[in-house]
Amino acid sequence: MLIGQIIPDKAAMAFSPEEYRGRVCRLDALLAKIGVDVYVGSTPENLNYFSGFDPLGLYFYQQMFYRAGADEPSLLTHKCEKELARAQCWIRDIRIWQHGDDPLQMTIDKLRELGVKPGSRVGIEMGNWYLKASTYHGLVTALPHVSFVDVTEDVLKLRTIKSPAEIAFMRQAAKFSDIGFAALVAALKPGVSEAELLVSAQSAMVRAGSEYPTLPFIIGSGPRSGLFHAVPTARRVEAGDPVMVLACTNLAHPQWTPVQSLTLTNSSAHFTDPAWTNSPARYYGLGFP
């Protein structure tokens, strides 16, 4: 039995349908330029970019299909993500597979439905983590006279051009980052644990309106400072621990640049960033080298 109300169709979209249509129009122009008949997306970021789909179940088989000249793409995903896709995606054609089905065969059937035939060129993302070798082998075996071409970099470059709506979201995300970072710095003192620093930063961001982070916070101190992806633990920061302040302008593809090195004392640690006006968004992080 369901308790409460069912979320209406498309009620959880992050952007307007017009924003997504603009992205698909640019994809269509790209396919025409490179001579691709059908695009098959498997990178989660690209599925999100073109359809609005934002699941946690990234380990499931899921694909997005777009035929050049079509009005909108279609999506193939697992049964457990059915309601999420219905609420998040602006598109109408959402295909569902469940355990016992053959999602690869469903992909092949969908390509044929889209008019793929001998001599067609199908764009796939061979440079991402989610297109398995078995999937590629199955496609080329079932469709031996179809040319499968790599469009990984082409679509990635398309996504780097941000719309006004995206820039507004990035600016808001930067504000949340500022709030979280300020709360973390205020709580940073000898005796505080890494986990308590996490609570200070993330709770302040949530109270300000931020949602869940894309990745866990990375906080490592003392002997854990050499762990590049150190998630917070109960270890308590000690006086004299060095603190490095890092900055980046794009959390999707971060290239962290040192801003200032500090030494933790019994008082608060403060820093300045003379380059903070050089980019529309500026993110900060703490490292314990």
Summary of the structure (lengths in Angstrom):
residues: 289
radius of gyration: 22.7
end to end distance: 52.6
largest distance: 71.5
contacts: 826
relative contact order: 0.10
helix: 37%
strand: 16%
